[in-house]
Amino acid sequence: MMDFSRHSINTLFQQLGLPATESDIDSFFSRHKLDPETRLTDADFWTEAQAAFLNEALEEDADWTEIVDQLDARLRH
């Protein structure tokens, strides 16, 4: 069954198996940054499964794509 619910950064973190409270998410972004040359899915802080999920979301233009793009943008600020 397809999930048509609206995704948020919180649900993305849950999907990735990461703590998903606002303070957990803020802490994640304060500890992790991406430089312009590194692809989101190549970041060294993802597990293999997390990177695979993010890659699939981006390649298949899945319903997660918009929020994954937001994740990418926040990691570059």
N, C-alpha and C positions, 0 to 999 in steps of 0.2 A: 504494500500500500504506500502510495506516495505521501510525503509529508508536505502539506501546503501551508503550514503555519509560517508566520513571519519570523524570520531569524533575527537575532540580535547578537551583539558581541558576547553577551552572557551565554546564549545558547551555543554559540560557536566554541567558546571555551569549554563548555560542558561536553560538546561533541568531541573535542580534542582530549578530553579526560583531564582538563586542568581545573583548578579551583576557579569558581566563577562569580564570586561576590565582587562588588565594585572595588573594594580595597584590594582584593587579590588581583584583579585585572590591572588596576593602577600600579601595583607593585611589579607585575609582570612587565609592563611597558617601561617602568623605571630601570629594570634590570636588563632588558633586551632591546637592542637597536640593530638596524640593518643599514649598511652602507649602500650607496647607489649601484654598485657593481654586483651585489649579491641578490640573487633571485630569492623570493620569499621561501620557496620550497627547498632551497639549498642552505638555509640557515642552520648552523650547527646545534641550535638548541631544540630542534624538533626530533622526536623519535621517528623511526622509519614509518610507522603507521600514521603518525600525525602528518608527516610530509606527503605521504601517499594520499591522504584525504584531501589536503589542501591542493595538491596537484590535480586530483580528479575534479574537485570543485571548480578550478580555473579552466581546465581543458574541456570539460563537458558543458561549460556555461550553466552549471547547476543552479538551483535556487539559492545555494550558499555563496555564489560568486560575488555578489555585491558586498556582503559582510566580510568576505575574505579580502576583497580589495581594500576595505576600510582597515582591516587588520594590517595589511601591508603598508598602507599610508601612515598609520599611527606608529609603526615600528621604524619609520624613516624620519620621524620628527625629532 
